[in-house]
Amino acid sequence: MTERLTGGAPLGLPMEVTAPGLPARVRIHEVGPRDGLQNEKMVVPVEVKADFIRRLADAGLSTVEATSFVRPEWVPQLADAEQLMPMLEDVDARLPVLVPNQRGLSRALALGVREIAVFASATESFAKANLNRTVDESLAMFAPVVTDAKEAGARVRGYVSMCFGDPWEGPVPVAQVVRVCRALVDMGCDELSLGDTIGVATPGHVLELLSLLGESGVGADRLAVHFHDTYGQALANTLAALQHGVTVVDASAGGLGGCPYAKSATGNLATEDLVWMLHGLGIETGVDLGRLTATSVWMAAHLGRPSPSRTVRALAGTTSQQEQ
């Protein structure tokens, strides 16, 4: 291991101690504006959403998932996608969006979007709850969406939910997840995000899934991980994925979000908690943790509650004490 003190004040920055077998850089796929805000009871004004995304990009996040082109009655919190995207033309970041079907894709492409995501399920119960289709029926629905998106020159990400556990079915067989992942790759997805939707994964389970995916021809270079922190395992699971070669990690500023169809799920892995760990390991992210924390404190004020992120609370508390 190599140890190095970071520059700057002793508070607010972790000490860097590198560890072998980890990537030099990780790209954080920020999902707060979409996955986070879609679960809020209140509808955040579109101007606030645009400002949120702009602040996240200014903090150094190079990928910020902006919204979802779903029917307004499905997710009213994201019904303003057509208003939002033109407000972001000056944002210096990749701004992917979620699309549920070909109609959603057409709406996104008409606004110049060139990075989209589809949302599949590894289990029948969740596919039925989320899409009112079987797993195979949902894959058949996504196939022309992916084809049309690729023909339009768009990059396509495939989300796979319930990769580790399902609230109705329990533990999910790894082979079942691999089958869905392989189908999404075969239809043309450039990247897959493996979702621990209800937060039940543990590091050994993560490594087993990544290993079997590799044996099926889906390597770590095609994968991202998306962990929830229901049982406090999100960072441990992320570290296991990094040790396996994954270099893209989904996270949500301030720990916003959960899943409206998985009632036991708590929020996503907080981006600040992730950045603190990565910077402590000497892994580059391009993110300014101070600016990111300030952004989450600002958004928490708009939502009327404190951020659940431990790092946000620690750093915000430190800032308050230093200002007194």
N, C-alpha and C positions, 0 to 999 in steps of 0.2 A: 504494500500500500504506500501511496505517496501523500504526504500531509502538507498542506499549505494554508496559511491564514489568508483570508480574503482581505482586500483593502477596505477602507471606510470604517465607520463606527462599529464597535464590538456588538452592539445590539442591532438586530434587524438583518443580519447576514449570518448564514451558517459557516462554520469552518469547513474548508474543502479537504476531504480525505478521499482520494480516488481509490477505486477497487478494480481488480482485474476482471476482464470478461464483459465489460459494459460498453455501450456505444459512446462515441465522443460527443454526439449531438442527438437530441430528441426533438422531433417536431410535435408540438402540442396542437391538437385539433380541438379548438375551443367550441363548446356546444351550448354555453349559457344562454345566448339570445334565442336559440330555438328549443333545445331540449329542456333548458331551465325555465324559461318564461311560459312555455306551453302548459305547464302544470300549475301556474299561479291562478288563484281564484279571481283576482282582479285582472282587468285588461290594461296592460301598460300602454300609455299613449305612444303613438308611432314616433313622435319626436324624441321621446326618451329612449326608445329602442335604438334609433339611429345614433344618438349620442353615446349610448352604451357600447355599440359596436365600434364606433370611432375611437372611444377611449381604450377599448381592448386592443385595437390595432396600434394605437399610439404607445401602448405599454409593451409592444414588441411581439404580440401574437400574430403570426403570419397566416394562420388559417382560422377564420371565425365563421361558424355555421350560422347563417343569418336568419333563416325563417323556413317555413314549410308551405308549399302550395297545395294545401288540402282544402276541402270544402269548409266554408266558414262555420257551418253548424257542427262539424266534427271537432274542430279546435278553434273556438272563437277568439282565443288569445292571439292567434296568428292570422286572423282574417284580413289583416292589412298588408299582406305581402306585396301587392301591386303598388301600394303607396310607399312602402319601405325601400324597395330596391333602388328606385331612381334617386333616393336621398343619399345613397352610399357610393355614388359614382366616383367620388374623390378619395375613397378609403383605400389605403395602400395595403391590401391584404387579399388573400384568396377568400371568397365569400360563397361557399357552397350552400345549396338549399336542398331540402327534402322534398321529393315528389312521390305521391302515392300511386299514380297511374299516368296514362298517356295525356289525359287532359291537364293534369298538373304539370307535366313536362312541357306541353305546348305553352302554357302560361309563363313558365320560367324562361324558356328559350326566347319568347317574344320580348322579354325584357333584357335580353343579352346575357343571361346566365350561362356559364359554360362549365360549371361543376355542379353535379346533382348527386343525390343519394336516394336509394330505395331501401325500404325497411322490411326485411323478411323475418320469419320466425323459425326457430329450430323445433318448435313443438306444435302439435295440432291444437291444443287448447288455446294457446296465445294467438295463433293464426286466426282462429275462429273469433276470439274476443276482439282482436285488433283490426282484422280485415274481413271478417265474416266469410272466410274461405279456408279450405284445407291448405296444408303446406304446399302440396303439389299445385293446387289451383292458384295459390299466390305466386309461386314461381313462374307459372305459365303467364300470369298477368304481367309480371315484371319483364319477361323476355323481350317483348316488343318495345317496352320503355327503354331498356338498356340499348337495344339495337338502334332505335331512333336517336337516342342521345349520342351514341358513338358516331353515327352518320352525320350528326350536326356538329361534330368536333368537340363534344363535351367529355369531360372526365367523369367517370361513374364510380361511386363508392357504394358498396352493399353492406348495410347493417344486418347483423344476425342477432336477434334477441333470444333470450332464454338459453344461452349456450351452456349454462352450468346447472341451473335449477329452474323449476316452473312452479308457481304457487298452487296449481291444480294437479300437476303430474309428478311433482317431486324431482329427484335427481334426474338429469337428462343424459342418456347414454352418449358417450363421446362419438361413437360411429354415426349416430343420428345427426349430430352437429356437423361432422365432416361431410356427410352427404349433401346437406344444404349449402355449405360453403363451396364445395366442389361444383355444384350446379350454378351458383352465382358467378364463379370464375369462368366456367365454360360458356356462360351467356355473354361474357365480356366485361365484367366488373374489374376495374383497375385495382381496387383496394377493398379489403373486407375489414369491418370493425366487429370484433367479437364482444358481444354484450353480456355482462353479468347483471341482468335486469333486476333481479331481486337481491343481489349482493351476497350470495351464498358460496361463492368460489373460495378455494384455498390454493396456496401456491402449487402444491402437488397436482391438483386437478388442472390448473392452468398449464403446467408443463406437459402433462399427458396430452391435453388437447393440441397444444402447439406441436408436439412431436408427431402425433398422428396426422395432423394437417400437412406437416412436412413430408411425411411418407406418402401422402396422397398427391404430392406435387404442388401444394400451396405453401410456399416458403414464407419465412418471417418478413421478407422484403415486400410482401403483398398484404401484410396484416397490420391492423391497429387493435388496441385493446380499450375497452370501455367498461370500467368497473364502478359499481355502486358500493357504498360503505356501510351497509346495513349491519354487518357484524364486525366492522372495524378492520376489514382485510384488504381494502382497496390498494393501499400503498405496498403492502407485502406482495400482493398479486402483481402489481405493476413491476416491482423489482424482479420478480421471477420471469416476467415476460421480457424485460430488458436483458436479463442474463441469457435468454434464449435467442436474442438477436432482434427483437421487435424495436423499432425506433419511432413509432407513431403512437401517441397516447391521447385518448379523449379525456377531457376534463371540463368542468364548468366553473366559471368564476364565482367565488363565494360559496361553492357547493350547491348552487341552485339546481332544482329539478328532481325528478323521480320518475315515476311511470304511472299514468292514470289508469292503466289496466292491471297493474300489479300493486295491490293495496299495501302489501307489507314492505315495499321498497322505500328506502330513504333516498336522500339526494345523491347525485353524482359525486365522484371524487372531485374535491375542490382544487381548482387550478393552482391556487396559492400553496396548498399543502404539497402538491406534486412538484412545483417549482422549488420549494424549500429543499425537498429531498434531492432533486436532480442537481441543484447548485451545490449542495453539500457533498455530492459525489463527483463534483467537477465536470458535470455534463452540461454542455452548452444548450441553451434554449432560445436565446435572443430576447428573453423577457426581463423587463425591469420590475422586480418584485414590489418595490415601493409604489410605482404607478399602478400596478395591478391591484394591490391591496386598497389603494385609495379609490379605485374604480368600484370595487366590490362594496366598500363602505358607502359610497355614493348611491349605488343601486339599492343596497339594503335600506337606506333612508327612504327611497322612493317606494319600496315595498312595505315599509312600516314595521320592520323587524330586523334583529341583528343577523349577521351572516353566521351560518353554522360552521364555517371553516375555522379550525383551530388556529391556523397561521394568521388569518385575518384578525381574529380576536387578539392574538398575542401581539402582533405588530401594531394594530390600531391602539391597543392599550399602552404599548410602549410610546407611541407617538403622542398620545394624550398626556402621559406623564412628563415627557420631554418638553412639551409645550407649556406645562403649568409653571 
